[in-house]
Amino acid sequence: MAVIRRTDGASGAKIRLEGICPVEDAETLLALLLDDPQASVDWSACTRLHTAVYQILLSLQPGVVGVCADPFVTRWLTRAPG
């Protein structure tokens, strides 16, 4: 089960991707990033990342925190967007 949540902290808003992030999560991520373009994305707890979600990250280029836990992303998409 995927979880995309926004948290607000002293260092600003952060969007956290957790678990398996399927294609349906791309729309949620897009909406959150359009709502707050300054938000960073923490993908360190994301175990599977659909390419549509990755394309949102490439397109909007938010700050990215951590290393994605998806082995494919780690191996083939080594340069983090943002």
mmCIF file as gemmi writes it, N, C-alpha and C atoms, coordinates in Angstrom:
data_model
loop_
_atom_site.group_PDB
_atom_site.id
_atom_site.type_symbol
_atom_site.label_atom_id
_atom_site.label_alt_id
_atom_site.label_comp_id
_atom_site.label_asym_id
_atom_site.label_entity_id
_atom_site.label_seq_id
_atom_site.pdbx_PDB_ins_code
_atom_site.Cartn_x
_atom_site.Cartn_y
_atom_site.Cartn_z
_atom_site.occupancy
_atom_site.B_iso_or_equiv
_atom_site.pdbx_formal_charge
_atom_site.auth_seq_id
_atom_site.auth_asym_id
_atom_site.pdbx_PDB_model_num
ATOM 1 N N . MET Axp A 1 ? 0.833 -1.172 0 1 0 ? 1 A 1
ATOM 2 C CA . MET Axp A 1 ? 0 0 0 1 0 ? 1 A 1
ATOM 3 C C . MET Axp A 1 ? 0.885 1.246 0 1 0 ? 1 A 1
ATOM 4 N N . ALA Axp A 2 ? 0.551 2.182 -0.85 1 0 ? 2 A 1
ATOM 5 C CA . ALA Axp A 2 ? 1.313 3.415 -0.959 1 0 ? 2 A 1
ATOM 6 C C . ALA Axp A 2 ? 0.74 4.478 -0.039 1 0 ? 2 A 1
ATOM 7 N N . VAL Axp A 3 ? 1.631 5.3 0.409 1 0 ? 3 A 1
ATOM 8 C CA . VAL Axp A 3 ? 1.223 6.449 1.198 1 0 ? 3 A 1
ATOM 9 C C . VAL Axp A 3 ? 1.986 7.651 0.664 1 0 ? 3 A 1
ATOM 10 N N . ILE Axp A 4 ? 1.253 8.67 0.303 1 0 ? 4 A 1
ATOM 11 C CA . ILE Axp A 4 ? 1.862 9.946 -0.043 1 0 ? 4 A 1
ATOM 12 C C . ILE Axp A 4 ? 1.285 10.942 0.939 1 0 ? 4 A 1
ATOM 13 N N . ARG Axp A 5 ? 2.164 11.516 1.742 1 0 ? 5 A 1
ATOM 14 C CA . ARG Axp A 5 ? 1.674 12.468 2.74 1 0 ? 5 A 1
ATOM 15 C C . ARG Axp A 5 ? 2.529 13.72 2.728 1 0 ? 5 A 1
ATOM 16 N N . ARG Axp A 6 ? 1.887 14.799 3.058 1 0 ? 6 A 1
ATOM 17 C CA . ARG Axp A 6 ? 2.59 16.081 3.171 1 0 ? 6 A 1
ATOM 18 C C . ARG Axp A 6 ? 2.741 16.411 4.648 1 0 ? 6 A 1
ATOM 19 N N . THR Axp A 7 ? 3.939 16.82 5.012 1 0 ? 7 A 1
ATOM 20 C CA . THR Axp A 7 ? 4.189 17.252 6.382 1 0 ? 7 A 1
ATOM 21 C C . THR Axp A 7 ? 4.796 18.653 6.332 1 0 ? 7 A 1
ATOM 22 N N . ASP Axp A 8 ? 4.501 19.427 7.328 1 0 ? 8 A 1
ATOM 23 C CA . ASP Axp A 8 ? 5.071 20.772 7.431 1 0 ? 8 A 1
ATOM 24 C C . ASP Axp A 8 ? 5.968 20.81 8.647 1 0 ? 8 A 1
ATOM 25 N N . GLY Axp A 9 ? 7.191 21.248 8.456 1 0 ? 9 A 1
ATOM 26 C CA . GLY Axp A 9 ? 8.15 21.328 9.548 1 0 ? 9 A 1
ATOM 27 C C . GLY Axp A 9 ? 8.893 22.645 9.518 1 0 ? 9 A 1
ATOM 28 N N . ALA Axp A 10 ? 9.859 22.767 10.383 1 0 ? 10 A 1
ATOM 29 C CA . ALA Axp A 10 ? 10.65 23.991 10.474 1 0 ? 10 A 1
ATOM 30 C C . ALA Axp A 10 ? 11.398 24.277 9.173 1 0 ? 10 A 1
ATOM 31 N N . SER Axp A 11 ? 11.772 23.221 8.452 1 0 ? 11 A 1
ATOM 32 C CA . SER Axp A 11 ? 12.514 23.403 7.201 1 0 ? 11 A 1
ATOM 33 C C . SER Axp A 11 ? 11.595 23.501 5.987 1 0 ? 11 A 1
ATOM 34 N N . GLY Axp A 12 ? 10.286 23.613 6.205 1 0 ? 12 A 1
ATOM 35 C CA . GLY Axp A 12 ? 9.336 23.745 5.105 1 0 ? 12 A 1
ATOM 36 C C . GLY Axp A 12 ? 8.539 22.476 4.882 1 0 ? 12 A 1
ATOM 37 N N . ALA Axp A 13 ? 7.721 22.506 3.846 1 0 ? 13 A 1
ATOM 38 C CA . ALA Axp A 13 ? 6.854 21.367 3.537 1 0 ? 13 A 1
ATOM 39 C C . ALA Axp A 13 ? 7.658 20.247 2.902 1 0 ? 13 A 1
ATOM 40 N N . LYS Axp A 14 ? 7.273 19.023 3.238 1 0 ? 14 A 1
ATOM 41 C CA . LYS Axp A 14 ? 7.905 17.846 2.656 1 0 ? 14 A 1
ATOM 42 C C . LYS Axp A 14 ? 6.806 16.863 2.266 1 0 ? 14 A 1
ATOM 43 N N . ILE Axp A 15 ? 6.956 16.265 1.102 1 0 ? 15 A 1
ATOM 44 C CA . ILE Axp A 15 ? 6.048 15.22 0.633 1 0 ? 15 A 1
ATOM 45 C C . ILE Axp A 15 ? 6.8 13.914 0.74 1 0 ? 15 A 1
ATOM 46 N N . ARG Axp A 16 ? 6.225 12.965 1.459 1 0 ? 16 A 1
ATOM 47 C CA . ARG Axp A 16 ? 6.898 11.686 1.705 1 0 ? 16 A 1
ATOM 48 C C . ARG Axp A 16 ? 6.207 10.587 0.906 1 0 ? 16 A 1
ATOM 49 N N . LEU Axp A 17 ? 7 9.846 0.121 1 0 ? 17 A 1
ATOM 50 C CA . LEU Axp A 17 ? 6.519 8.694 -0.63 1 0 ? 17 A 1
ATOM 51 C C . LEU Axp A 17 ? 6.904 7.444 0.146 1 0 ? 17 A 1
ATOM 52 N N . GLU Axp A 18 ? 5.919 6.599 0.445 1 0 ? 18 A 1
ATOM 53 C CA . GLU Axp A 18 ? 6.181 5.397 1.232 1 0 ? 18 A 1
ATOM 54 C C . GLU Axp A 18 ? 5.57 4.179 0.554 1 0 ? 18 A 1
ATOM 55 N N . GLY Axp A 19 ? 6.291 3.07 0.592 1 0 ? 19 A 1
ATOM 56 C CA . GLY Axp A 19 ? 5.787 1.807 0.052 1 0 ? 19 A 1
ATOM 57 C C . GLY Axp A 19 ? 5.806 1.791 -1.467 1 0 ? 19 A 1
ATOM 58 N N . ILE Axp A 20 ? 4.855 1.094 -2.038 1 0 ? 20 A 1
ATOM 59 C CA . ILE Axp A 20 ? 4.734 0.971 -3.491 1 0 ? 20 A 1
ATOM 60 C C . ILE Axp A 20 ? 3.918 2.152 -4.006 1 0 ? 20 A 1
ATOM 61 N N . CYS Axp A 21 ? 4.493 2.931 -4.917 1 0 ? 21 A 1
ATOM 62 C CA . CYS Axp A 21 ? 3.821 4.101 -5.478 1 0 ? 21 A 1
ATOM 63 C C . CYS Axp A 21 ? 3.397 3.782 -6.914 1 0 ? 21 A 1
ATOM 64 N N . PRO Axp A 22 ? 2.135 3.371 -7.102 1 0 ? 22 A 1
ATOM 65 C CA . PRO Axp A 22 ? 1.653 2.994 -8.428 1 0 ? 22 A 1
ATOM 66 C C . PRO Axp A 22 ? 1.319 4.217 -9.279 1 0 ? 22 A 1
ATOM 67 N N . VAL Axp A 23 ? 0.886 3.981 -10.497 1 0 ? 23 A 1
ATOM 68 C CA . VAL Axp A 23 ? 0.578 5.047 -11.443 1 0 ? 23 A 1
ATOM 69 C C . VAL Axp A 23 ? -0.463 6.009 -10.873 1 0 ? 23 A 1
ATOM 70 N N . GLU Axp A 24 ? -1.392 5.525 -10.09 1 0 ? 24 A 1
ATOM 71 C CA . GLU Axp A 24 ? -2.438 6.382 -9.524 1 0 ? 24 A 1
ATOM 72 C C . GLU Axp A 24 ? -1.858 7.466 -8.61 1 0 ? 24 A 1
ATOM 73 N N . ASP Axp A 25 ? -0.693 7.233 -8.054 1 0 ? 25 A 1
ATOM 74 C CA . ASP Axp A 25 ? -0.072 8.203 -7.156 1 0 ? 25 A 1
ATOM 75 C C . ASP Axp A 25 ? 0.536 9.388 -7.903 1 0 ? 25 A 1
ATOM 76 N N . ALA Axp A 26 ? 0.709 9.269 -9.195 1 0 ? 26 A 1
ATOM 77 C CA . ALA Axp A 26 ? 1.28 10.377 -9.967 1 0 ? 26 A 1
ATOM 78 C C . ALA Axp A 26 ? 0.372 11.604 -9.879 1 0 ? 26 A 1
ATOM 79 N N . GLU Axp A 27 ? -0.919 11.406 -9.987 1 0 ? 27 A 1
ATOM 80 C CA . GLU Axp A 27 ? -1.864 12.528 -9.914 1 0 ? 27 A 1
ATOM 81 C C . GLU Axp A 27 ? -1.841 13.186 -8.535 1 0 ? 27 A 1
ATOM 82 N N . THR Axp A 28 ? -1.772 12.372 -7.491 1 0 ? 28 A 1
ATOM 83 C CA . THR Axp A 28 ? -1.711 12.907 -6.127 1 0 ? 28 A 1
ATOM 84 C C . THR Axp A 28 ? -0.437 13.719 -5.922 1 0 ? 28 A 1
ATOM 85 N N . LEU Axp A 29 ? 0.681 13.166 -6.364 1 0 ? 29 A 1
ATOM 86 C CA . LEU Axp A 29 ? 1.955 13.869 -6.239 1 0 ? 29 A 1
ATOM 87 C C . LEU Axp A 29 ? 1.93 15.175 -7.018 1 0 ? 29 A 1
ATOM 88 N N . LEU Axp A 30 ? 1.402 15.145 -8.218 1 0 ? 30 A 1
ATOM 89 C CA . LEU Axp A 30 ? 1.308 16.348 -9.046 1 0 ? 30 A 1
ATOM 90 C C . LEU Axp A 30 ? 0.499 17.425 -8.328 1 0 ? 30 A 1
ATOM 91 N N . ALA Axp A 31 ? -0.644 17.045 -7.786 1 0 ? 31 A 1
ATOM 92 C CA . ALA Axp A 31 ? -1.494 18.017 -7.091 1 0 ? 31 A 1
ATOM 93 C C . ALA Axp A 31 ? -0.787 18.628 -5.884 1 0 ? 31 A 1
ATOM 94 N N . LEU Axp A 32 ? -0.094 17.788 -5.11 1 0 ? 32 A 1
ATOM 95 C CA . LEU Axp A 32 ? 0.615 18.298 -3.936 1 0 ? 32 A 1
ATOM 96 C C . LEU Axp A 32 ? 1.75 19.248 -4.321 1 0 ? 32 A 1
ATOM 97 N N . LEU Axp A 33 ? 2.476 18.907 -5.379 1 0 ? 33 A 1
ATOM 98 C CA . LEU Axp A 33 ? 3.584 19.765 -5.807 1 0 ? 33 A 1
ATOM 99 C C . LEU Axp A 33 ? 3.091 21.059 -6.456 1 0 ? 33 A 1
ATOM 100 N N . LEU Axp A 34 ? 1.982 20.999 -7.168 1 0 ? 34 A 1
ATOM 101 C CA . LEU Axp A 34 ? 1.433 22.225 -7.749 1 0 ? 34 A 1
ATOM 102 C C . LEU Axp A 34 ? 0.876 23.131 -6.657 1 0 ? 34 A 1
ATOM 103 N N . ASP Axp A 35 ? 0.344 22.515 -5.604 1 0 ? 35 A 1
ATOM 104 C CA . ASP Axp A 35 ? -0.183 23.284 -4.477 1 0 ? 35 A 1
ATOM 105 C C . ASP Axp A 35 ? 0.941 23.987 -3.718 1 0 ? 35 A 1
ATOM 106 N N . ASP Axp A 36 ? 2.102 23.367 -3.637 1 0 ? 36 A 1
ATOM 107 C CA . ASP Axp A 36 ? 3.252 23.944 -2.94 1 0 ? 36 A 1
ATOM 108 C C . ASP Axp A 36 ? 4.53 23.619 -3.708 1 0 ? 36 A 1
ATOM 109 N N . PRO Axp A 37 ? 4.876 24.453 -4.691 1 0 ? 37 A 1
ATOM 110 C CA . PRO Axp A 37 ? 6.059 24.182 -5.52 1 0 ? 37 A 1
ATOM 111 C C . PRO Axp A 37 ? 7.38 24.164 -4.744 1 0 ? 37 A 1
ATOM 112 N N . GLN Axp A 38 ? 7.404 24.701 -3.538 1 0 ? 38 A 1
ATOM 113 C CA . GLN Axp A 38 ? 8.621 24.731 -2.733 1 0 ? 38 A 1
ATOM 114 C C . GLN Axp A 38 ? 8.808 23.462 -1.903 1 0 ? 38 A 1
ATOM 115 N N . ALA Axp A 39 ? 7.815 22.6 -1.887 1 0 ? 39 A 1
ATOM 116 C CA . ALA Axp A 39 ? 7.893 21.367 -1.086 1 0 ? 39 A 1
ATOM 117 C C . ALA Axp A 39 ? 8.977 20.452 -1.64 1 0 ? 39 A 1
ATOM 118 N N . SER Axp A 40 ? 9.679 19.791 -0.744 1 0 ? 40 A 1
ATOM 119 C CA . SER Axp A 40 ? 10.653 18.777 -1.158 1 0 ? 40 A 1
ATOM 120 C C . SER Axp A 40 ? 9.989 17.406 -1.083 1 0 ? 40 A 1
ATOM 121 N N . VAL Axp A 41 ? 10.598 16.436 -1.733 1 0 ? 41 A 1
ATOM 122 C CA . VAL Axp A 41 ? 10.051 15.078 -1.77 1 0 ? 41 A 1
ATOM 123 C C . VAL Axp A 41 ? 11.056 14.121 -1.142 1 0 ? 41 A 1
ATOM 124 N N . ASP Axp A 42 ? 10.599 13.383 -0.141 1 0 ? 42 A 1
ATOM 125 C CA . ASP Axp A 42 ? 11.42 12.357 0.497 1 0 ? 42 A 1
ATOM 126 C C . ASP Axp A 42 ? 10.955 11.01 -0.043 1 0 ? 42 A 1
ATOM 127 N N . TRP Axp A 43 ? 11.825 10.36 -0.807 1 0 ? 43 A 1
ATOM 128 C CA . TRP Axp A 43 ? 11.438 9.076 -1.413 1 0 ? 43 A 1
ATOM 129 C C . TRP Axp A 43 ? 12.215 7.907 -0.817 1 0 ? 43 A 1
ATOM 130 N N . SER Axp A 44 ? 12.842 8.112 0.307 1 0 ? 44 A 1
ATOM 131 C CA . SER Axp A 44 ? 13.682 7.074 0.913 1 0 ? 44 A 1
ATOM 132 C C . SER Axp A 44 ? 12.891 5.858 1.39 1 0 ? 44 A 1
ATOM 133 N N . ALA Axp A 45 ? 11.588 5.992 1.613 1 0 ? 45 A 1
ATOM 134 C CA . ALA Axp A 45 ? 10.763 4.86 2.052 1 0 ? 45 A 1
ATOM 135 C C . ALA Axp A 45 ? 9.946 4.274 0.905 1 0 ? 45 A 1
ATOM 136 N N . CYS Axp A 46 ? 10.193 4.726 -0.312 1 0 ? 46 A 1
ATOM 137 C CA . CYS Axp A 46 ? 9.453 4.249 -1.481 1 0 ? 46 A 1
ATOM 138 C C . CYS Axp A 46 ? 10.12 2.975 -2.011 1 0 ? 46 A 1
ATOM 139 N N . THR Axp A 47 ? 9.421 1.855 -1.916 1 0 ? 47 A 1
ATOM 140 C CA . THR Axp A 47 ? 10 0.572 -2.319 1 0 ? 47 A 1
ATOM 141 C C . THR Axp A 47 ? 9.782 0.238 -3.793 1 0 ? 47 A 1
ATOM 142 N N . ARG Axp A 48 ? 8.782 0.814 -4.403 1 0 ? 48 A 1
ATOM 143 C CA . ARG Axp A 48 ? 8.531 0.669 -5.846 1 0 ? 48 A 1
ATOM 144 C C . ARG Axp A 48 ? 7.973 1.983 -6.343 1 0 ? 48 A 1
ATOM 145 N N . LEU Axp A 49 ? 8.509 2.467 -7.456 1 0 ? 49 A 1
ATOM 146 C CA . LEU Axp A 49 ? 8.12 3.764 -7.986 1 0 ? 49 A 1
ATOM 147 C C . LEU Axp A 49 ? 7.718 3.606 -9.444 1 0 ? 49 A 1
ATOM 148 N N . HIS Axp A 50 ? 6.455 3.852 -9.747 1 0 ? 50 A 1
ATOM 149 C CA . HIS Axp A 50 ? 5.991 3.774 -11.133 1 0 ? 50 A 1
ATOM 150 C C . HIS Axp A 50 ? 6.645 4.898 -11.932 1 0 ? 50 A 1
ATOM 151 N N . THR Axp A 51 ? 6.918 4.643 -13.195 1 0 ? 51 A 1
ATOM 152 C CA . THR Axp A 51 ? 7.604 5.64 -14.018 1 0 ? 51 A 1
ATOM 153 C C . THR Axp A 51 ? 6.791 6.936 -14.159 1 0 ? 51 A 1
ATOM 154 N N . ALA Axp A 52 ? 5.479 6.858 -14.06 1 0 ? 52 A 1
ATOM 155 C CA . ALA Axp A 52 ? 4.66 8.071 -14.128 1 0 ? 52 A 1
ATOM 156 C C . ALA Axp A 52 ? 4.953 8.983 -12.933 1 0 ? 52 A 1
ATOM 157 N N . VAL Axp A 53 ? 5.179 8.393 -11.782 1 0 ? 53 A 1
ATOM 158 C CA . VAL Axp A 53 ? 5.534 9.176 -10.592 1 0 ? 53 A 1
ATOM 159 C C . VAL Axp A 53 ? 6.913 9.795 -10.796 1 0 ? 53 A 1
ATOM 160 N N . TYR Axp A 54 ? 7.833 9.025 -11.334 1 0 ? 54 A 1
ATOM 161 C CA . TYR Axp A 54 ? 9.177 9.549 -11.612 1 0 ? 54 A 1
ATOM 162 C C . TYR Axp A 54 ? 9.117 10.69 -12.623 1 0 ? 54 A 1
ATOM 163 N N . GLN Axp A 55 ? 8.242 10.573 -13.606 1 0 ? 55 A 1
ATOM 164 C CA . GLN Axp A 55 ? 8.114 11.623 -14.619 1 0 ? 55 A 1
ATOM 165 C C . GLN Axp A 55 ? 7.622 12.932 -14.007 1 0 ? 55 A 1
ATOM 166 N N . ILE Axp A 56 ? 6.77 12.845 -13.001 1 0 ? 56 A 1
ATOM 167 C CA . ILE Axp A 56 ? 6.332 14.056 -12.299 1 0 ? 56 A 1
ATOM 168 C C . ILE Axp A 56 ? 7.536 14.707 -11.627 1 0 ? 56 A 1
ATOM 169 N N . LEU Axp A 57 ? 8.366 13.894 -10.993 1 0 ? 57 A 1
ATOM 170 C CA . LEU Axp A 57 ? 9.569 14.428 -10.351 1 0 ? 57 A 1
ATOM 171 C C . LEU Axp A 57 ? 10.509 15.062 -11.373 1 0 ? 57 A 1
ATOM 172 N N . LEU Axp A 58 ? 10.683 14.42 -12.511 1 0 ? 58 A 1
ATOM 173 C CA . LEU Axp A 58 ? 11.543 14.971 -13.558 1 0 ? 58 A 1
ATOM 174 C C . LEU Axp A 58 ? 10.991 16.282 -14.107 1 0 ? 58 A 1
ATOM 175 N N . SER Axp A 59 ? 9.684 16.323 -14.271 1 0 ? 59 A 1
ATOM 176 C CA . SER Axp A 59 ? 9.048 17.489 -14.862 1 0 ? 59 A 1
ATOM 177 C C . SER Axp A 59 ? 9.066 18.7 -13.941 1 0 ? 59 A 1
ATOM 178 N N . LEU Axp A 60 ? 8.698 18.501 -12.673 1 0 ? 60 A 1
ATOM 179 C CA . LEU Axp A 60 ? 8.575 19.626 -11.75 1 0 ? 60 A 1
ATOM 180 C C . LEU Axp A 60 ? 9.859 19.913 -10.969 1 0 ? 60 A 1
ATOM 181 N N . GLN Axp A 61 ? 10.771 18.96 -10.932 1 0 ? 61 A 1
ATOM 182 C CA . GLN Axp A 61 ? 12.08 19.079 -10.301 1 0 ? 61 A 1
ATOM 183 C C . GLN Axp A 61 ? 12.056 19.637 -8.873 1 0 ? 61 A 1
ATOM 184 N N . PRO Axp A 62 ? 11.295 19.007 -7.994 1 0 ? 62 A 1
ATOM 185 C CA . PRO Axp A 62 ? 11.345 19.44 -6.593 1 0 ? 62 A 1
ATOM 186 C C . PRO Axp A 62 ? 12.671 18.997 -5.972 1 0 ? 62 A 1
ATOM 187 N N . GLY Axp A 63 ? 13 19.551 -4.832 1 0 ? 63 A 1
ATOM 188 C CA . GLY Axp A 63 ? 14.146 19.048 -4.088 1 0 ? 63 A 1
ATOM 189 C C . GLY Axp A 63 ? 13.835 17.634 -3.63 1 0 ? 63 A 1
ATOM 190 N N . VAL Axp A 64 ? 14.767 16.73 -3.769 1 0 ? 64 A 1
ATOM 191 C CA . VAL Axp A 64 ? 14.557 15.334 -3.395 1 0 ? 64 A 1
ATOM 192 C C . VAL Axp A 64 ? 15.459 14.992 -2.224 1 0 ? 64 A 1
ATOM 193 N N . VAL Axp A 65 ? 14.876 14.34 -1.223 1 0 ? 65 A 1
ATOM 194 C CA . VAL Axp A 65 ? 15.59 13.988 -0.002 1 0 ? 65 A 1
ATOM 195 C C . VAL Axp A 65 ? 15.802 12.48 0.039 1 0 ? 65 A 1
ATOM 196 N N . GLY Axp A 66 ? 16.991 12.038 0.361 1 0 ? 66 A 1
ATOM 197 C CA . GLY Axp A 66 ? 17.282 10.619 0.521 1 0 ? 66 A 1
ATOM 198 C C . GLY Axp A 66 ? 17.53 9.906 -0.789 1 0 ? 66 A 1
ATOM 199 N N . VAL Axp A 67 ? 17.681 8.598 -0.668 1 0 ? 67 A 1
ATOM 200 C CA . VAL Axp A 67 ? 17.892 7.712 -1.812 1 0 ? 67 A 1
ATOM 201 C C . VAL Axp A 67 ? 16.655 6.832 -1.923 1 0 ? 67 A 1
ATOM 202 N N . CYS Axp A 68 ? 16.105 6.723 -3.118 1 0 ? 68 A 1
ATOM 203 C CA . CYS Axp A 68 ? 14.912 5.897 -3.316 1 0 ? 68 A 1
ATOM 204 C C . CYS Axp A 68 ? 15.22 4.44 -2.98 1 0 ? 68 A 1
ATOM 205 N N . ALA Axp A 69 ? 14.306 3.804 -2.264 1 0 ? 69 A 1
ATOM 206 C CA . ALA Axp A 69 ? 14.492 2.404 -1.866 1 0 ? 69 A 1
ATOM 207 C C . ALA Axp A 69 ? 14.104 1.423 -2.969 1 0 ? 69 A 1
ATOM 208 N N . ASP Axp A 70 ? 13.638 1.923 -4.108 1 0 ? 70 A 1
ATOM 209 C CA . ASP Axp A 70 ? 13.303 1.064 -5.239 1 0 ? 70 A 1
ATOM 210 C C . ASP Axp A 70 ? 14.611 0.649 -5.917 1 0 ? 70 A 1
ATOM 211 N N . PRO Axp A 71 ? 14.914 -0.664 -5.967 1 0 ? 71 A 1
ATOM 212 C CA . PRO Axp A 71 ? 16.178 -1.116 -6.553 1 0 ? 71 A 1
ATOM 213 C C . PRO Axp A 71 ? 16.36 -0.689 -8.008 1 0 ? 71 A 1
ATOM 214 N N . PHE Axp A 72 ? 15.281 -0.657 -8.786 1 0 ? 72 A 1
ATOM 215 C CA . PHE Axp A 72 ? 15.381 -0.236 -10.189 1 0 ? 72 A 1
ATOM 216 C C . PHE Axp A 72 ? 15.797 1.226 -10.277 1 0 ? 72 A 1
ATOM 217 N N . VAL Axp A 73 ? 15.151 2.058 -9.484 1 0 ? 73 A 1
ATOM 218 C CA . VAL Axp A 73 ? 15.487 3.484 -9.488 1 0 ? 73 A 1
ATOM 219 C C . VAL Axp A 73 ? 16.932 3.677 -9.047 1 0 ? 73 A 1
ATOM 220 N N . THR Axp A 74 ? 17.32 2.979 -8.009 1 0 ? 74 A 1
ATOM 221 C CA . THR Axp A 74 ? 18.682 3.09 -7.498 1 0 ? 74 A 1
ATOM 222 C C . THR Axp A 74 ? 19.71 2.694 -8.558 1 0 ? 74 A 1
ATOM 223 N N . ARG Axp A 75 ? 19.409 1.639 -9.292 1 0 ? 75 A 1
ATOM 224 C CA . ARG Axp A 75 ? 20.377 1.144 -10.278 1 0 ? 75 A 1
ATOM 225 C C . ARG Axp A 75 ? 20.365 1.924 -11.59 1 0 ? 75 A 1
ATOM 226 N N . TRP Axp A 76 ? 19.176 2.225 -12.12 1 0 ? 76 A 1
ATOM 227 C CA . TRP Axp A 76 ? 19.079 2.774 -13.47 1 0 ? 76 A 1
ATOM 228 C C . TRP Axp A 76 ? 18.787 4.262 -13.527 1 0 ? 76 A 1
ATOM 229 N N . LEU Axp A 77 ? 18.189 4.793 -12.51 1 0 ? 77 A 1
ATOM 230 C CA . LEU Axp A 77 ? 17.858 6.222 -12.497 1 0 ? 77 A 1
ATOM 231 C C . LEU Axp A 77 ? 18.65 6.873 -11.361 1 0 ? 77 A 1
ATOM 232 N N . THR Axp A 78 ? 19.945 6.743 -11.437 1 0 ? 78 A 1
ATOM 233 C CA . THR Axp A 78 ? 20.813 7.113 -10.324 1 0 ? 78 A 1
ATOM 234 C C . THR Axp A 78 ? 20.841 8.611 -10.048 1 0 ? 78 A 1
ATOM 235 N N . ARG Axp A 79 ? 20.602 9.419 -11.021 1 0 ? 79 A 1
ATOM 236 C CA . ARG Axp A 79 ? 20.633 10.852 -10.784 1 0 ? 79 A 1
ATOM 237 C C . ARG Axp A 79 ? 19.26 11.292 -10.308 1 0 ? 79 A 1
ATOM 238 N N . ALA Axp A 80 ? 19.177 11.712 -9.08 1 0 ? 80 A 1
ATOM 239 C CA . ALA Axp A 80 ? 17.903 12.152 -8.512 1 0 ? 80 A 1
ATOM 240 C C . ALA Axp A 80 ? 17.465 13.459 -9.145 1 0 ? 80 A 1
ATOM 241 N N . PRO Axp A 81 ? 16.17 13.566 -9.454 1 0 ? 81 A 1
ATOM 242 C CA . PRO Axp A 81 ? 15.672 14.833 -9.99 1 0 ? 81 A 1
ATOM 243 C C . PRO Axp A 81 ? 15.758 15.926 -8.944 1 0 ? 81 A 1
ATOM 244 N N . GLY Axp A 82 ? 15.855 17.146 -9.399 1 0 ? 82 A 1
ATOM 245 C CA . GLY Axp A 82 ? 15.83 18.298 -8.482 1 0 ? 82 A 1
ATOM 246 C C . GLY Axp A 82 ? 17.12 18.757 -8.047 1 0 ? 82 A 1
